[in-house]
Amino acid sequence: MERKVLLAIADGLGDRPCEVLGNKTPLEYAKTETLDMLAKNGTTGIMDLYKAGVPVGTDLGHLILFGYGIEDYPGRGPIEAFGKGMELIEGDVAFRCNFATVDDEMHIVDRRAGRIREGTKELAGALNGIVIDGITVLFKEATEHRAVMVLRGENLSSAISDTDPKKEGLRIKTSTAKDDSKEAAFTADLLNKVIVKAHEILKNHPLNIKRIEEGKFSANCIVTRGAGKMPKIKKITEKLKFKACCVAAEDTVLGVANLAGFETIHKSSFTGNIDTNIEEKAKAAVEALKTNDLVVLHYKATDLMGHDNNPQGKVETIEKYDNMLKIVLDLIKEEKLDDVIIALAADHSTPCERKEHSGDPVPVLINGKSIRKDYVEKYDEISCSQGGLNRIKGSDLISILLDYLELTVKQGN
């Protein structure tokens, strides 16, 4: 059977010593029999996603791990759009949006329209396809009050300001150009017209009339943020001619995977939190190995615990991650997939004390047939710093894995 690679990414895994854990990191403190076994029989190192001391977001961290550079980063808007299954083309400008409630003077009454859950598909459909000044508006509902919007046409720019004031009681902001280009001035003016048009359509929508009758907030407007322009990016799977799949719960990660040309697998039981169904995720990943060269298995809960400053919770999520990897290994053996390289990584560190992403390096590991073994016996930030991979960048890790699949391009003669 041909060689396969499974890359497991524990979101926000890296951390700093926590006093409540005896000055160990959650990964050092946790019981991680499977992770340590993989370390003992493989090669390890630590990794800066971009460069030392520079934090990255989940979107950029995964973009790098999927084979792209920082120069390819299109902004959060396009990635969120890809995450909702929208296929962007070069020149599109995408935004993250909220359905919101405004008064007659366009002041925000509720930024999330009462955290609306029902009917957003119908509301999005009412906005999707409208044309203003020759530009087509593509609109798609996301989770609860969230949505994504794409402007498609000529002479657009992402150098424009947000319309979301991020606080109730304030008027929706007027978008303005961030540079002196004609494109930015045109796009800012266009966005302001879109906001007005959306309000005209939504305030009279039957669903909102019903919500008002029921005493609920009307989702009668939209607010936008995070404009990003889609650059010319070739899907890495097409560029290097291989098949890949991503098993994940989070739209951002699924968006990067779609952008890169990966098949995506998401089920309702994949919650992105500690209650995620690790058995189903493991099964989906191993099944995907049968028809793909590279499979990414994403795990989110570690990042959430770091943001919550919950060291004990992070330990618990790490131990569940360890259990998921044990299920993966058992299924690989059961399915007789003889030549699978297992790689472990993270997209960034999220130290509990900081409650935010940091520039601390993350531990990485590669295990499989014909992989050089170092002398490291534990998978954690300190042990892996002594490993055979040394200190690498995110772009190095994906290059190494693609080279094991014999997909990287030889340089020189």
C-alpha positions in Angstrom: 0.0 0.0 0.0 1.2 3.5 -0.8 2.5 5.7 2.1 0.0 8.0 3.8 0.4 10.9 6.2 -1.9 11.7 9.1 -1.3 15.1 10.6 -3.0 15.7 14.0 -3.3 19.3 15.0 -4.1 20.2 18.6 -5.3 23.8 18.4 -3.5 26.1 20.9 -1.7 23.2 22.5 1.5 25.0 23.5 1.6 26.6 27.0 3.8 28.0 29.7 4.4 26.7 33.3 1.3 26.9 35.4 1.7 27.4 39.2 -1.4 25.3 39.9 0.2 22.4 38.0 3.5 22.5 40.0 5.1 24.9 37.4 4.6 22.4 34.6 2.8 23.1 31.4 -0.5 21.3 30.9 1.1 19.0 28.3 4.0 18.2 30.8 1.5 17.5 33.5 -1.0 15.4 31.6 -1.0 11.6 31.3 -0.2 11.1 27.7 0.8 7.5 27.1 0.0 7.5 23.4 1.7 10.8 22.7 4.8 9.8 24.6 5.0 6.4 22.8 4.9 8.2 19.5 7.7 10.5 20.7 9.8 7.6 21.9 9.6 5.9 18.5 9.9 8.9 16.3 11.6 12.2 15.9 10.6 15.5 17.6 11.2 19.2 17.7 9.7 22.6 18.4 8.1 24.8 15.8 7.5 28.5 15.2 4.5 28.8 12.9 5.7 32.0 11.3 8.8 33.2 13.2 10.0 33.2 16.8 8.1 35.4 19.2 5.4 36.3 16.7 1.8 35.1 17.5 -0.4 33.9 14.7 -4.2 33.5 14.4 -5.8 30.2 13.9 -6.5 31.1 10.3 -2.9 32.0 9.4 -1.4 29.2 11.5 -3.4 26.6 9.6 -2.8 28.3 6.2 0.9 27.8 6.9 0.4 24.2 8.0 -1.5 23.5 4.8 1.4 24.7 2.7 1.1 28.4 2.1 3.1 31.5 3.1 2.1 34.6 4.9 2.1 36.4 1.5 -0.9 34.2 0.6 -3.0 35.2 3.6 -6.3 36.6 2.2 -7.7 37.8 5.5 -10.3 36.3 7.8 -13.3 37.2 5.6 -12.3 35.0 2.6 -11.4 32.1 4.9 -14.7 32.3 6.7 -16.4 32.3 3.3 -14.6 29.1 2.2 -15.6 27.6 5.6 -19.2 28.0 4.6 -18.6 26.3 1.3 -18.4 29.5 -0.8 -15.9 29.1 -3.6 -14.1 32.5 -4.0 -12.3 33.7 -7.1 -9.5 36.1 -7.5 -10.6 39.7 -6.8 -13.6 38.8 -4.5 -13.8 40.8 -1.3 -15.3 38.9 1.6 -16.5 40.0 5.1 -17.5 38.4 8.3 -21.0 39.6 9.2 -23.6 39.7 12.0 -27.4 39.9 11.6 -28.2 42.8 13.9 -31.1 44.8 15.2 -31.2 48.6 14.5 -33.6 51.4 15.2 -34.9 53.8 12.5 -31.7 55.9 12.9 -29.5 52.9 12.3 -28.3 52.7 15.9 -27.5 49.2 17.2 -30.1 47.8 19.5 -28.6 44.4 19.5 -25.5 43.3 17.6 -26.6 39.7 17.4 -30.4 40.2 16.8 -31.2 38.3 20.0 -28.6 35.6 19.0 -31.0 34.6 16.3 -30.9 30.9 15.3 -33.9 30.2 13.2 -34.6 31.5 9.8 -31.2 32.9 9.0 -31.1 30.8 5.8 -34.2 32.6 4.5 -32.8 36.0 5.5 -29.5 35.3 3.8 -31.4 34.2 0.7 -33.2 37.5 0.5 -29.8 39.3 0.3 -28.0 36.8 -1.8 -27.7 37.9 -5.5 -28.6 41.6 -5.2 -26.6 43.8 -7.6 -25.5 47.3 -6.7 -23.3 49.5 -9.0 -22.5 46.5 -11.1 -21.3 44.4 -8.2 -23.0 41.2 -7.1 -23.5 40.5 -3.4 -23.2 36.9 -2.4 -24.6 36.2 1.1 -24.5 33.0 3.2 -25.7 32.3 6.7 -23.3 30.9 9.3 -23.7 29.8 12.9 -26.5 31.6 14.8 -26.4 35.3 14.1 -23.2 35.1 12.0 -23.0 35.2 8.3 -20.5 35.8 5.5 -20.8 38.2 2.5 -18.8 38.3 -0.7 -18.7 41.3 -3.2 -17.9 40.1 -6.7 -17.0 42.3 -9.6 -14.3 44.6 -11.0 -12.2 47.3 -9.2 -12.8 46.2 -5.6 -10.5 46.7 -2.6 -10.3 45.3 0.9 -8.7 48.5 2.2 -11.9 49.7 3.8 -13.0 50.0 7.4 -15.5 47.9 9.3 -19.2 48.9 9.8 -19.6 47.1 13.1 -19.3 49.5 16.0 -19.0 46.4 18.3 -21.3 48.1 20.9 -25.0 48.6 21.4 -26.3 52.1 21.3 -23.9 53.3 18.7 -24.8 54.0 15.1 -23.6 51.6 12.4 -20.3 52.9 11.2 -19.8 54.4 7.8 -17.2 52.5 5.9 -14.3 54.6 4.7 -11.3 53.9 2.5 -8.0 53.1 4.2 -5.9 54.3 1.3 -6.1 56.8 -1.5 -7.0 54.4 -4.2 -10.1 54.7 -6.4 -10.9 51.1 -5.7 -11.0 51.6 -1.9 -13.2 54.7 -2.2 -15.5 52.8 -4.6 -15.7 49.7 -2.3 -16.4 51.7 0.8 -19.2 53.6 -0.9 -20.5 50.4 -2.2 -20.5 48.7 1.2 -22.4 51.6 2.7 -25.1 51.2 0.0 -25.2 47.4 0.7 -25.9 48.1 4.4 -28.8 50.4 3.5 -30.2 48.0 0.9 -30.0 45.1 3.4 -31.9 47.1 6.0 -34.6 47.9 3.4 -35.0 44.2 2.5 -34.7 42.7 6.0 -37.0 45.1 7.9 -39.9 44.1 5.8 -39.1 40.4 5.6 -42.0 38.2 6.8 -39.7 36.4 9.2 -38.8 39.6 11.0 -42.4 40.8 11.1 -43.2 37.6 12.8 -40.2 37.9 15.2 -41.5 41.4 16.2 -45.0 40.0 16.9 -43.4 37.3 19.1 -41.5 40.0 21.1 -38.1 39.0 19.6 -35.4 41.2 18.2 -35.8 41.8 14.5 -32.7 40.8 12.4 -33.3 43.9 10.3 -29.7 44.8 9.3 -26.2 43.5 8.9 -22.8 44.7 10.3 -19.5 43.8 8.6 -15.9 43.4 9.7 -12.6 41.8 8.5 -12.7 42.6 4.8 -10.3 40.5 2.8 -9.5 40.3 -0.9 -9.0 36.9 -2.5 -5.5 36.8 -4.1 -4.5 34.5 -6.9 -3.9 31.2 -5.0 -3.7 27.8 -6.6 -5.0 24.9 -4.5 -1.9 23.1 -3.2 -3.6 19.7 -4.0 -3.8 20.7 -7.6 -0.3 22.2 -7.7 1.4 19.1 -6.3 -1.2 16.6 -7.6 -2.2 14.8 -4.4 -5.4 14.0 -2.5 -6.0 15.4 0.9 -8.8 15.5 3.5 -9.5 17.5 6.7 -11.6 16.3 9.6 -12.6 19.2 11.7 -15.4 21.1 13.5 -14.3 24.7 13.2 -15.3 26.8 10.2 -12.0 28.6 10.1 -10.0 25.4 9.8 -12.5 23.9 7.3 -12.2 27.2 5.3 -8.5 26.9 5.0 -8.9 23.3 4.0 -11.4 24.2 1.2 -9.1 27.0 0.0 -6.2 24.4 -0.2 -8.3 21.9 -2.1 -8.8 19.4 0.7 -12.0 17.4 1.0 -13.6 18.2 4.3 -15.5 16.1 6.8 -17.6 17.6 9.5 -20.4 15.9 11.5 -22.8 17.4 14.1 -21.0 15.3 16.8 -17.8 17.2 16.1 -18.4 20.1 18.5 -15.1 21.8 18.6 -15.2 21.5 22.5 -14.3 18.9 25.0 -17.6 17.0 24.3 -16.5 16.4 20.7 -17.0 12.8 19.6 -13.4 11.6 19.4 -14.4 8.1 18.3 -16.3 9.4 15.3 -13.4 11.8 14.4 -10.9 9.0 14.7 -13.0 6.7 12.5 -13.5 9.5 9.9 -9.8 10.2 9.7 -8.7 6.6 9.3 -11.4 6.0 6.7 -10.2 9.0 4.8 -6.6 7.6 4.8 -7.8 4.9 2.5 -8.5 7.3 -0.4 -6.2 10.3 0.4 -2.5 10.8 0.6 -2.7 13.3 3.5 -5.3 13.6 6.2 -5.5 16.4 8.7 -7.3 15.6 12.0 -8.1 18.8 13.9 -8.8 19.1 17.7 -10.0 22.4 19.1 -10.7 22.0 22.8 -7.1 22.6 23.9 -7.3 26.2 22.6 -10.5 27.0 24.3 -9.1 26.0 27.7 -6.1 28.2 27.2 -8.4 31.2 26.4 -10.4 30.4 29.5 -7.3 30.3 31.7 -8.2 26.8 32.8 -5.0 24.7 33.3 -6.9 21.7 34.8 -9.3 21.8 31.9 -6.5 22.0 29.4 -4.9 18.9 31.0 -8.3 17.1 30.7 -8.6 18.0 27.0 -5.0 16.9 26.3 -5.7 13.6 27.9 -8.8 13.2 25.7 -6.6 14.2 22.7 -4.2 11.4 23.7 -7.1 9.0 23.8 -8.2 10.0 20.3 -4.8 9.3 19.0 -4.9 5.8 20.6 -8.1 5.1 18.8 -6.6 6.3 15.6 -3.6 4.0 16.0 -5.8 1.0 16.9 -8.0 1.6 13.8 -4.9 1.9 11.6 -3.7 -1.4 12.8 -7.2 -3.0 12.5 -7.5 -1.7 8.9 -4.0 -3.0 8.1 -2.8 0.3 6.9 0.9 -0.6 7.0 2.7 2.6 6.0 1.1 5.6 7.7 3.3 8.4 9.0 1.8 10.1 12.1 2.7 13.7 12.6 1.6 15.9 15.6 1.6 19.6 15.7 -0.3 22.7 16.8 -1.2 25.9 15.1 0.0 28.2 17.9 0.4 28.3 21.7 -2.4 29.6 23.9 -0.9 30.0 27.4 -3.5 29.9 30.2 -1.9 32.8 32.0 -2.2 35.0 28.8 -5.6 33.8 27.7 -4.6 34.6 24.2 -2.3 33.3 21.4 1.5 33.8 22.0 4.7 33.5 20.1 5.9 30.5 22.1 7.0 27.5 19.9 4.9 24.4 19.8 6.0 20.8 20.1 6.0 18.7 16.9 6.6 15.0 16.2 6.9 12.6 13.2 6.5 8.8 13.7 6.4 6.0 11.2 8.4 3.6 9.1 11.9 4.8 8.0 11.6 7.9 10.3 14.8 8.6 12.1 14.5 8.2 15.9 16.0 10.7 18.4 16.4 10.2 22.1 13.3 12.1 23.3 10.8 10.0 25.2 8.0 12.5 26.0 5.8 14.7 23.9 5.9 18.1 25.5 7.3 21.6 24.9 10.6 21.0 26.9 11.3 17.4 25.9 10.7 18.0 22.2 13.1 21.0 22.2 15.9 18.4 22.5 14.7 16.4 19.5 16.1 15.6 16.1 14.0 18.1 14.2 15.5 20.9 16.2 13.6 24.2 15.9 11.7 24.6 12.6 9.0 26.7 11.1 5.6 25.7 10.0 6.5 25.8 6.4 9.3 23.4 7.2 7.0 20.8 8.7 4.6 20.6 5.8 7.6 20.4 3.4 9.0 17.5 5.4 5.7 15.7 5.3 5.2 16.3 1.6 8.7 15.0 1.0 7.9 11.7 2.7 5.1 11.5 0.2 7.7 12.3 -2.5 5.7 15.4 -3.6 8.2 18.2 -3.0 10.0 19.6 -6.0 13.7 18.8 -6.3 15.9 21.9 -6.4 18.9 22.1 -8.7 20.0 19.3 -11.1 
